[in-house]
Amino acid sequence: MSQKKPARWSYLIAIGLLDLVFTIYLFWGEAVNNQARWMNVIGVQLLTIILVLLWLVTISRLKWRVRFIVIAISVVLAFAISQMVRVKEVTGDVLPILEWRWTTPVDEQLPNSIETGIVSDQLDPTD
């Protein structure tokens, strides 16, 4: 009777530590500019996500049911987040500013008084 081998958590810990080391290096190391720094950080985080999913599917030794549940939850969360937020604008450091999709953009909230021809009495400069 063979015993079930335990999960290989050491690989996941190694991936997490490498992510931490590279991210700290990118923040404290020399960078040409902030845009390059942030693009590199985003790249490291995406690579980390890919490596964690590869670990999960290939060498984790977790039960297949657990693997499928984690992957399904990841896909559902990624889809839900992509449907709930939108990129409002991008900063000078090439970082997206996100907003909820159900909020009305600022430029659509109040009608422009020049376009509508309506001027409020409260805005009368002669008072």
C-alpha positions, 0 to 999 in steps of 0.5 A: 500500500503506497502512501500519498505523497505530500504537496510540493509547497516548497516550489510555491514558496520559492516562486513567491520569494523570487517574486518578492526579491525581483519586485524589491529590486525593481523598486529600489534598483536603478531605473531609467524612468518610472514608466520602465519600472512599473512595466517591469513590475507588471511583467514580473507579477504576470510571470508569477501568476503564470508560474503559480498556475503552472506549479498548480497544474503540473508539480503541486501534487494536489488532488485534481479536484482542488486544482480544477476548483482553484483554476475555476475560481481564478478564471471566474474572478479574472472575468468578474473583475474585467467586467466590473472595472474599466480603465478611466485614464493612465497616469504619467507612469503608465499606471491605469486608473480604474473605475467601476463600470456602473459609475457615470464618467465625470464628463457625462454627469453634468450638462455643459451650460454652453451646450444647453444654453442654461445658465444658473442664477447662482453663477451670476457674477453681477451679484 
